[in-house]
Amino acid sequence: MRNVILCVMGAALLSGCSWAKNVQSSKNRVYFENLYFPARLSTNSDDKQSFTVSVDRIDQGLAPAREAGRYEATKYCVATYGKSDVAWVAGPDAPDSELRIVEGRLQFEGRCDV
């Protein structure tokens, strides 16, 4: 009985650790061409339909990084508005020379088209 209590207490303590959170979140990673591209989406404070997507690790490949950004935007629009349509201001279909790369991150800007 003592061992069971110790195991439960240990699990409870580990659940608050950042290590445990990283292990859990890695199950939800989405890979593009077998590579992981961390992508973050931030919305405009005045207009939640407008957003910016930032994609890291673009040195692994520009084409899969574009798709990681497109995926993040589509996921946001579907979850928030129920539609996958995005009107891009600066999007993943732009020519390489017109892509926004800031501090080694690929950046897209768009708006959920609802």
Salt bridges, closest charged atoms under 4 A:
ASP47 OD2 - ARG111 NH2 2.91
ASP56 OD2 - ARG40 NH1 3.12
ASP56 OD1 - ARG105 NE 2.67
GLU67 OE1 - ARG70 NE 3.05
GLU72 OE2 - LYS75 NZ 3.57
ASP85 OD2 - LYS83 NZ 3.73
ASP93 OD1 - ARG70 NH2 2.75
ASP96 OD1 - ARG66 NH2 2.13
GLU103 OE1 - ARG105 NH1 3.93
GLU109 OE1 - ARG100 NH1 2.78
